[in-house]
Amino acid sequence: MADIADTPNGVDLSNPDIQECLREPIHLSGAIQPHGYLVSCSPGDWEVRHASANIDVLLGLPATSLLGQSLREFVEDDVIDRINDAIAGSEPNAAAQRACTTNVGTTMTVCDVTAHVADGLVHVEFEPQPYRRQELPPTAVAQFMVAQADLGGDDEAFFQRAAEQVRSLTGYDRVMVYRFREDDSGEVIAETCADGMEPYLGLRYPATDIPPQARLLYLRNRIRVIPDARYAPVPLVPGTQADGTPLDLSQHVLRSVSPVHLEYLANMGVVASMSISIISGGRLWGLIACHHPTPQPLSANVRASADLFGRFVSMWVSAREQELTMSRYENAQRLRDALAQRLAQARDFDAALVDEIEAMQRVIDCDGAALWVGGQWHAKGRTPDAGQAGALLEWLRGQDDAQHVAMTDRADDWLAARGDADGLAGLLAINLGSADDWLFLFRVEQVEQVRWAGEPKKALVLTDDGQRIAPRKSFAIWRETVLGRSAPWTDSDKRGADRLHRVLREQRRRALAHAREMDELDRRYQRQRMLDQKSRLENLSTMLEGLIHLEDDDTAQLAARIDRLENELRAMMHKAGSRAGTPASQDGLRPTTEAG
């Protein structure tokens, strides 16, 4: 048992040896698996430019003697035509296409033929067919598998049925559905296996088990089969192109895999394996992984059925994710629209924003929210105290995207001292339009008990001689307590935060513009009022001068002028009082107060 809070998938990815392993160019292996044969030709004239070293077994001619000759001399014209049909219109580096099944070579071996175009060459692969009972067309098999898998129920039931269908198709002893997590580690979420086998369901595997370059190949090539992992790789002749660069084998069905991966399988007791990619939204969501303790060759028909079924599973996952995303988006959009409407009607935007903290919590799922506006801290729900504001702002200054949205699910990233944040770990910060004003959303720490398939920090180790990296030898369950982490912020959360940032920034901009407009109107009013007052005072001055020149006996005219003077003064007092919020008295020139 161990505690971990420093490496998200349990592996020290900063180790130079591990970094070198993660950069291994596995698509440039320069070799194929020995259960088939490869010939790479120039398009048009079909001149052989590369061949696998074992091609003599099929065509009766060593690879070096085959180079420079036309493939047409060794296969029938109708096979060339079928290959042309398979690659017609395909993009360079597209997946290999099945061309036909035909008799090839001096022994008339029945082979499945696949072809694709890459590096300006046509790559033709020949795989002798394993003996099998009469097989149904791949589309019919895949349709039956889809019907059996898609019987309703929850996600767990669907993936379990999917695993069972693949096991029924291929005959592998163990079939798992493996899902990648946010940190690129993976977890077995469904499994079916032969009696007596130790289950892997619920186990987690570190990101280094399937490094980035391998995940990229799973995106490009949806099916990968290793009939016998104990094989000796067959080199290509020549091993490089004319310019000295290795041949890119990314799309080759027969590509030899990394020696580290073969050793990994051996350490697990696996002799044969197959993987089917599950792709959603252009990213590698997961794999259907198959293991067998003895050699297990698969025909092209079985592979094609597995490929079609894998595409159905990918579509099901993609549709499910889109459904959940749309539901969350529509709910968040309603909340954002209502929030924007209320803020638009507010006279004091910042004060209104403080009142809306709880509403902003509902836009993005979190356990607490706080505003840092004008140097003041306002909080609702589970949040750190105001004393953490400095640490938060300091963390933001170090973020590349701090001008808009920044997020982490690790408490150590932003906490000045552990234990000061009431069990919080996740932080999502949204800028309000000025450098020092932010909305902070928090998630509580989720203490997680993880069951790893072997100790994750020893996923890759140096060999005894210290000369190379090797995979771990033990896959015994290794339990680990993960601390200081919250539920991860998803891509959907990030998009929602971006939208909320735009809403708040725009509403604040409008509020500030409106405030400036009102200030300008007030200034204009005050200037006009001063002009009006000046005019009235001038009129009063004229009236007072007139009083001086009245005759003593002209009392009627005197009374009239005094009334006019009093009315003018009363109007001025009333206007001034209204402006100040205190009504002028209707009975005299000063406001009245009641005697106590």
C-alpha positions in Angstrom: 0.0 0.0 0.0 1.3 3.5 -0.8 0.2 7.0 -1.0 0.6 9.0 -4.2 -0.1 12.6 -5.1 2.8 13.5 -7.4 2.4 11.5 -10.5 -1.1 11.1 -12.0 -0.6 7.6 -13.4 1.9 6.3 -10.8 5.0 6.6 -13.1 7.8 9.1 -13.0 7.6 10.3 -16.6 10.6 12.6 -16.1 13.0 9.6 -15.9 15.3 10.0 -19.0 15.3 6.2 -19.7 11.5 6.1 -19.6 11.4 9.2 -21.9 13.6 7.4 -24.4 11.3 4.4 -24.3 8.2 6.6 -24.8 9.9 8.1 -27.9 10.6 4.7 -29.5 9.6 4.9 -33.2 7.6 1.7 -33.2 6.2 2.4 -36.6 9.7 2.2 -38.1 10.5 -1.3 -36.9 11.9 -2.4 -40.3 10.5 -5.8 -39.9 7.3 -7.8 -40.1 5.8 -10.8 -38.2 6.7 -14.1 -39.8 3.1 -15.4 -40.4 3.0 -13.5 -43.7 4.9 -11.8 -46.5 5.4 -8.3 -47.8 6.2 -6.9 -51.2 6.4 -3.1 -51.8 6.1 -1.9 -55.4 6.3 1.2 -57.5 2.8 2.1 -58.7 2.1 1.6 -62.4 5.0 -0.7 -63.4 4.8 -2.9 -60.2 8.5 -2.9 -59.8 9.5 -4.5 -56.5 11.3 -2.0 -54.3 11.2 -3.8 -50.9 10.4 -7.4 -49.9 10.4 -9.3 -46.6 13.4 -11.6 -46.1 11.1 -14.7 -46.0 9.5 -14.0 -49.4 11.4 -17.0 -50.9 9.1 -19.3 -49.0 6.1 -18.0 -50.9 7.5 -17.0 -54.3 10.5 -19.3 -54.6 13.0 -16.4 -55.1 15.2 -14.7 -52.5 14.3 -11.1 -51.7 17.5 -9.7 -53.2 16.7 -11.4 -56.5 13.1 -10.2 -56.5 14.1 -6.5 -56.2 13.7 -4.7 -59.5 11.4 -7.3 -61.0 7.7 -6.8 -61.7 5.2 -8.3 -59.3 3.2 -9.3 -62.4 5.7 -12.0 -63.1 4.8 -13.8 -59.8 1.0 -13.3 -59.4 -1.9 -13.5 -61.8 -3.1 -10.4 -63.7 -6.5 -10.7 -62.0 -4.8 -10.4 -58.6 -3.1 -7.2 -59.7 -6.5 -6.0 -60.9 -8.1 -6.8 -57.5 -5.2 -5.0 -55.8 -5.8 -1.9 -58.0 -9.5 -2.0 -57.2 -8.7 -2.1 -53.4 -6.4 0.9 -53.5 -8.3 2.9 -56.1 -9.3 6.3 -54.7 -7.7 5.6 -51.3 -5.7 8.4 -49.6 -2.0 7.9 -49.0 -1.4 6.3 -45.6 -5.0 5.1 -45.4 -5.7 1.7 -43.7 -4.9 -1.4 -45.6 -7.7 -2.8 -47.7 -8.5 -6.4 -48.3 -8.1 -7.2 -52.0 -8.9 -10.9 -52.4 -8.2 -14.4 -51.3 -6.2 -16.3 -53.9 -3.5 -19.0 -54.6 -0.1 -17.5 -54.6 3.5 -18.7 -55.4 5.1 -21.9 -56.4 3.1 -23.9 -53.9 -0.2 -22.2 -54.7 -0.7 -21.2 -51.1 -4.1 -19.9 -50.3 -3.5 -16.3 -49.1 -5.5 -13.3 -47.9 -4.2 -10.3 -49.8 -4.3 -6.8 -48.5 -2.9 -3.6 -49.9 -2.4 0.1 -49.2 -0.5 3.1 -50.5 2.2 4.9 -48.4 5.6 6.6 -49.1 4.7 6.6 -52.8 4.6 2.8 -52.9 2.0 0.1 -53.1 2.4 -2.3 -50.2 1.0 -5.8 -50.7 0.8 -8.2 -47.9 0.1 -12.0 -48.2 -1.1 -14.0 -45.3 -1.6 -17.8 -45.7 -5.1 -18.7 -44.5 -5.4 -20.7 -41.4 -7.5 -23.7 -41.7 -11.0 -22.9 -40.6 -14.6 -24.1 -41.1 -16.6 -22.4 -43.7 -17.0 -18.8 -42.6 -19.9 -16.4 -43.1 -19.3 -13.0 -44.8 -17.9 -10.5 -42.3 -20.9 -8.2 -42.7 -23.3 -11.0 -41.7 -21.2 -11.9 -38.7 -20.9 -8.3 -37.6 -24.6 -7.7 -37.9 -25.3 -10.7 -35.7 -22.8 -9.5 -33.1 -24.3 -6.0 -33.1 -27.8 -7.4 -32.6 -26.5 -9.4 -29.6 -24.6 -6.5 -28.0 -27.2 -3.8 -28.5 -30.0 -5.2 -26.3 -30.5 -2.1 -24.1 -29.5 -1.7 -20.5 -26.8 0.4 -19.0 -23.3 1.1 -20.2 -21.8 -1.7 -18.1 -24.1 -4.3 -19.6 -23.4 -3.1 -23.1 -19.6 -3.4 -22.7 -19.9 -6.8 -21.1 -21.9 -8.1 -24.0 -19.5 -6.5 -26.5 -16.6 -8.4 -24.8 -18.6 -11.7 -24.9 -19.3 -11.2 -28.6 -15.6 -10.7 -29.5 -14.6 -13.7 -27.4 -17.2 -15.8 -29.2 -15.9 -14.6 -32.6 -12.2 -15.0 -32.0 -11.9 -17.8 -29.4 -9.5 -15.9 -27.2 -9.5 -17.0 -23.6 -9.6 -13.4 -22.3 -11.4 -10.4 -23.8 -11.4 -7.1 -22.0 -12.9 -3.6 -22.6 -10.2 -1.2 -21.6 -11.0 2.5 -21.2 -8.4 5.3 -21.1 -8.7 7.9 -18.3 -7.9 11.6 -18.4 -4.3 11.0 -17.4 -3.9 8.3 -20.1 -3.8 5.5 -17.6 -6.4 2.8 -18.4 -8.9 0.6 -16.6 -10.6 -2.7 -17.4 -14.3 -1.9 -17.3 -15.6 -5.2 -18.7 -14.2 -8.7 -19.1 -14.9 -12.3 -20.0 -12.4 -15.0 -19.5 -11.9 -18.8 -19.4 -12.6 -20.6 -16.1 -9.7 -20.5 -13.7 -8.1 -17.4 -15.1 -7.4 -14.5 -12.7 -9.8 -11.7 -13.5 -8.4 -8.3 -14.5 -11.8 -6.5 -14.1 -11.4 -3.2 -12.3 -7.6 -3.1 -12.5 -5.8 0.0 -13.7 -2.7 0.2 -15.9 -0.2 3.1 -16.1 0.0 5.3 -19.1 3.4 3.8 -20.0 1.8 0.5 -20.8 0.4 2.1 -24.0 2.7 5.0 -24.7 1.7 8.0 -26.9 3.2 6.6 -30.2 1.3 3.3 -29.6 -2.0 5.2 -29.0 -1.4 7.1 -32.3 -1.0 3.8 -34.1 -4.2 2.5 -32.6 -5.9 5.5 -34.0 -4.5 4.9 -37.5 -4.9 1.1 -37.5 -8.0 -0.1 -35.8 -7.1 -3.8 -35.7 -3.8 -5.2 -34.4 -3.2 -9.0 -34.3 -0.2 -10.9 -32.9 -0.9 -14.6 -33.6 2.3 -15.8 -31.8 4.2 -13.3 -29.7 7.2 -15.6 -29.4 8.2 -14.9 -33.1 11.5 -13.7 -34.5 11.0 -10.6 -36.6 11.5 -10.8 -40.4 13.6 -7.9 -41.7 12.8 -6.0 -44.9 15.1 -6.0 -47.8 16.4 -3.3 -48.1 15.7 -1.9 -44.7 15.5 1.7 -45.8 14.3 3.7 -48.7 16.6 5.2 -51.3 17.0 8.4 -49.2 18.0 6.4 -46.2 14.8 6.8 -44.2 13.1 3.7 -42.7 9.9 2.5 -44.3 6.8 3.7 -42.4 4.9 0.5 -41.4 2.1 2.2 -39.5 -0.7 0.7 -41.7 0.9 -2.6 -42.4 -1.1 -5.6 -41.1 2.1 -7.5 -40.5 4.2 -4.8 -38.8 6.5 -6.2 -36.2 5.7 -4.7 -32.8 8.1 -3.3 -30.2 10.3 -5.8 -28.4 9.2 -4.2 -25.1 5.6 -5.0 -25.9 6.5 -8.6 -26.8 8.3 -8.9 -23.4 5.3 -7.3 -21.7 3.0 -10.0 -23.2 5.4 -12.8 -22.2 5.5 -11.5 -18.6 1.7 -11.7 -18.6 1.8 -15.3 -19.9 0.2 -14.1 -23.2 1.2 -15.8 -26.4 -1.5 -14.4 -28.8 -3.2 -11.1 -28.7 -5.5 -8.8 -30.7 -6.8 -5.3 -30.1 -9.7 -3.5 -31.5 -9.7 0.3 -31.3 -12.7 2.2 -29.8 -12.6 5.7 -31.2 -14.9 8.5 -30.2 -14.7 12.1 -31.4 -11.4 11.5 -33.1 -9.7 10.4 -29.9 -8.7 6.9 -28.7 -11.4 6.2 -26.1 -10.3 2.6 -25.4 -9.6 -0.8 -26.7 -11.2 -4.3 -26.8 -8.1 -6.3 -25.8 -7.8 -10.0 -26.4 -5.3 -12.5 -24.9 -4.7 -16.2 -25.4 -2.1 -18.5 -23.8 -1.3 -20.3 -27.0 -0.8 -19.3 -30.7 -4.1 -18.1 -32.2 -4.1 -17.3 -35.9 -7.1 -15.3 -37.3 -8.3 -15.2 -40.8 -8.9 -12.0 -42.7 -12.7 -12.7 -42.5 -12.5 -12.8 -38.7 -10.4 -9.7 -38.6 -12.9 -7.9 -40.9 -15.8 -8.9 -38.7 -14.0 -7.7 -35.6 -13.2 -4.4 -37.4 -16.8 -3.9 -38.3 -18.0 -4.7 -34.8 -15.3 -2.4 -33.4 -16.7 0.4 -35.6 -20.2 -0.2 -34.2 -18.9 0.0 -30.6 -17.1 3.2 -31.5 -20.3 4.7 -32.9 -22.3 3.6 -29.8 -19.7 5.2 -27.5 -19.6 8.4 -29.6 -23.4 8.6 -29.7 -23.6 8.0 -25.9 -21.0 10.7 -25.2 -22.7 13.2 -27.6 -26.0 12.5 -25.8 -24.6 13.2 -22.4 -22.7 16.2 -23.7 -25.8 17.7 -25.3 -27.9 17.2 -22.2 -25.3 18.9 -20.0 -24.8 21.7 -22.6 -28.5 22.4 -22.9 -28.9 22.5 -19.1 -25.9 24.7 -18.7 -27.0 27.0 -21.5 -30.4 27.5 -19.8 -28.6 28.5 -16.6 -26.2 30.8 -18.5 -29.0 32.5 -20.4 -31.0 33.1 -17.2 -27.8 34.4 -15.4 -27.0 36.7 -18.3 -30.6 38.1 -18.3 -30.5 38.9 -14.6 -27.1 40.5 -14.8 -28.1 42.6 -17.8 -30.9 44.1 -15.6 -28.7 44.8 -12.6 -27.7 48.4 -11.8 -24.6 47.4 -10.0 -22.9 44.5 -11.9 -20.4 43.4 -9.3 -22.9 43.4 -6.5 -25.3 41.4 -8.7 -22.5 39.0 -9.5 -21.9 38.3 -5.9 -25.6 37.5 -5.5 -25.3 35.0 -8.4 -22.4 32.9 -7.0 -24.8 30.0 -6.2 -26.3 30.2 -9.7 -22.8 30.0 -11.3 -22.1 26.9 -9.2 -24.9 25.1 -11.1 -23.5 26.0 -14.5 -20.5 23.8 -14.0 -20.6 20.9 -11.5 -18.6 21.9 -8.4 -18.7 21.9 -4.6 -18.1 25.6 -4.0 -17.6 28.9 -5.8 -15.9 32.2 -4.9 -15.4 35.6 -6.5 -12.4 37.7 -6.2 -13.6 41.1 -7.3 -12.0 44.5 -6.5 -9.8 42.9 -3.9 -12.7 41.4 -2.0 -13.5 37.6 -1.5 -17.1 36.4 -1.7 -17.8 32.7 -1.3 -20.5 30.0 -1.3 -20.3 26.3 -0.6 -17.0 24.5 0.0 -14.3 27.0 -0.6 -10.9 28.0 1.0 -10.9 31.1 3.2 -9.9 34.5 1.9 -6.3 33.9 3.0 -5.8 31.6 0.1 -6.5 34.3 -2.5 -2.9 35.2 -2.8 -1.9 31.6 -3.5 -4.6 31.3 -6.1 -3.5 34.5 -7.9 0.1 33.4 -7.8 -0.8 30.0 -9.3 -2.8 31.8 -12.0 0.2 33.9 -13.0 2.1 30.7 -13.9 -0.6 29.3 -16.2 -0.3 29.6 -20.0 -4.1 30.2 -20.4 -4.5 32.3 -17.2 -6.0 35.1 -19.3 -9.2 33.1 -19.7 -9.6 29.8 -18.0 -7.2 27.7 -15.9 -7.9 24.4 -14.1 -6.3 21.6 -12.2 -7.5 18.6 -10.2 -4.4 18.6 -7.9 -4.4 20.4 -4.6 -0.7 20.8 -4.5 -0.8 23.0 -7.6 -2.5 25.9 -5.9 -2.6 25.3 -2.1 -0.1 27.3 -0.2 -0.3 24.7 2.6 -2.1 21.4 2.7 -5.0 21.3 5.1 -6.0 25.0 4.5 -8.8 24.3 2.1 -11.4 22.2 3.9 -10.6 19.0 1.9 -10.6 20.7 -1.5 -8.4 19.7 -4.4 -9.9 20.7 -7.8 -9.8 24.3 -9.0 -11.2 25.9 -12.1 -10.6 29.7 -12.5 -12.5 31.9 -14.9 -11.4 35.4 -15.7 -14.0 38.2 -15.5 -12.5 40.5 -18.0 -9.8 42.2 -16.0 -6.5 40.7 -14.8 -7.3 40.7 -11.1 -11.0 39.7 -11.1 -11.8 35.9 -11.1 -14.5 33.4 -10.5 -13.1 30.3 -8.7 -14.9 26.9 -8.8 -13.8 24.2 -6.4 -14.1 20.4 -6.1 -13.5 18.3 -3.0 -10.7 15.8 -2.7 -11.6 12.3 -3.7 -9.5 9.8 -1.7 -9.3 6.9 -4.1 -8.2 3.3 -3.5 -6.7 2.2 -6.8 -6.0 -1.4 -7.7 -3.0 -1.5 -10.2 -2.0 -4.4 -12.3 1.5 -4.4 -10.8 3.3 -1.6 -9.1 2.9 1.4 -11.4 6.2 3.1 -10.5 7.9 -0.1 -11.8 5.9 -0.3 -15.0 9.2 0.2 -16.9 12.5 -0.8 -15.2 16.1 -1.2 -16.3 17.3 -4.7 -17.1 19.8 -6.4 -14.8 22.6 -5.4 -17.1 21.3 -1.8 -17.1 21.4 -1.7 -20.9 17.8 -1.2 -21.7 14.3 -0.5 -20.5 12.0 -3.6 -19.9 8.4 -3.9 -18.7 7.6 -5.0 -15.2 7.6 -8.8 -14.6 4.8 -8.8 -11.9 1.2 -8.0 -12.5 0.1 -8.8 -9.0 -2.5 -6.4 -7.6 -0.8 -3.4 -6.1 -3.1 -1.2 -4.0 -2.5 2.5 -3.8 -4.2 5.4 -2.0 -4.5 8.5 -4.2 -4.6 11.7 -2.2 -5.0 15.4 -3.0 -6.9 14.8 -6.3 -10.5 15.7 -7.2 -12.7 14.4 -9.9 -11.0 15.6 -13.1 -12.4 18.5 -15.1 -13.6 17.2 -18.4 -13.3 18.7 -21.9 -17.0 19.5 -21.5 -16.2 21.4 -18.3 -13.5 23.3 -20.1 -15.9 24.3 -22.9 -18.5 25.3 -20.4 -16.0 27.5 -18.6 -15.0 29.1 -21.8 -18.7 30.0 -22.6 -19.2 31.3 -19.0 -16.1 33.4 -19.3 -17.5 35.0 -22.5 -20.9 35.6 -20.9 -19.5 37.2 -17.8 -16.9 39.2 -19.7 -19.5 40.5 -22.2 -22.1 41.3 -19.5 -19.4 43.1 -17.4 -18.3 45.0 -20.5 -21.9 46.1 -21.2 -22.4 47.0 -17.6 -19.3 49.2 -17.5 -20.2 50.8 -20.8 -23.7 51.5 -19.5 -22.3 52.9 -16.3 -20.0 55.2 -18.4 -22.9 56.2 -20.5 -25.0 57.0 -17.4 -22.1 59.0 -15.9 -21.9 61.1 -19.1 -25.6 61.7 -19.1 -25.4 62.7 -15.4 -22.6 65.1 -16.2 -24.6 66.7 -19.0 -27.6 67.0 -16.8 -25.5 68.7 -14.1 -24.1 71.1 -16.6 -27.5 72.0 -17.9 -28.9 72.3 -14.4 -26.1 74.7 -13.5 -27.0 76.8 -16.6 -30.7 76.7 -15.6 -29.9 77.8 -12.0 -27.7 80.6 -13.3 -30.5 81.8 -15.5 -33.0 81.7 -12.6 -30.6 83.5 -10.3 -30.1 86.2 -12.9 -33.9 86.5 -13.2 -34.2 86.7 -9.4 -31.6 89.4 -9.3 -33.6 91.4 -11.9 -36.7 91.0 -9.8 -35.0 92.1 -6.6 -33.6 95.2 -8.4 -37.2 95.9 -9.5 -38.4 95.8 -5.9 -36.1 98.6 -5.0 -37.6 101.0 -7.5 -41.3 100.4 -6.6 -43.2 103.2 -5.0 -44.4 102.6 -1.5 -48.0 102.9 -2.4 -47.8 100.3 -5.2 -48.6 97.4 -2.8 -50.4 95.3 -5.3 -47.4 95.2 -7.7 -45.1 94.6 -4.7 -47.2 91.6 -3.5 -47.2 90.1 -7.0 -43.5 90.4 -7.4 -42.9 88.9 -3.9 -45.2 85.9 -4.9 -43.2 85.4 -8.1 -39.9 85.5 -6.1 -41.2 83.0 -3.6 -42.4 80.7 -6.3 -39.0 80.8 -8.1 -37.2 80.1 -4.8 -39.6 77.3 -4.0 -39.0 75.7 -7.4 -35.3 75.8 -7.0 -35.5 74.3 -3.5 -37.8 71.5 -4.7 -35.5 70.6 -7.6 -32.4 70.6 -5.3 -34.3 68.6 -2.7 -35.5 66.0 -5.2 -31.9 65.6 -6.4 -30.7 65.1 -2.9 -33.6 62.8 -2.0 -35.2 65.2 0.5 -38.5 66.8 -0.5 -38.8 70.5 -0.1 -41.6 71.8 2.2 -44.7 73.0 0.4 -45.4 75.5 3.2 -42.2 77.5 3.2 -38.7 77.8 1.8 -37.1 75.2 4.2 -38.0 71.5 4.7 -40.1 71.0 7.8 -39.4 68.5 10.6 -41.8 67.3 13.2 -41.2 68.3 16.8 -40.6 65.4 19.0 
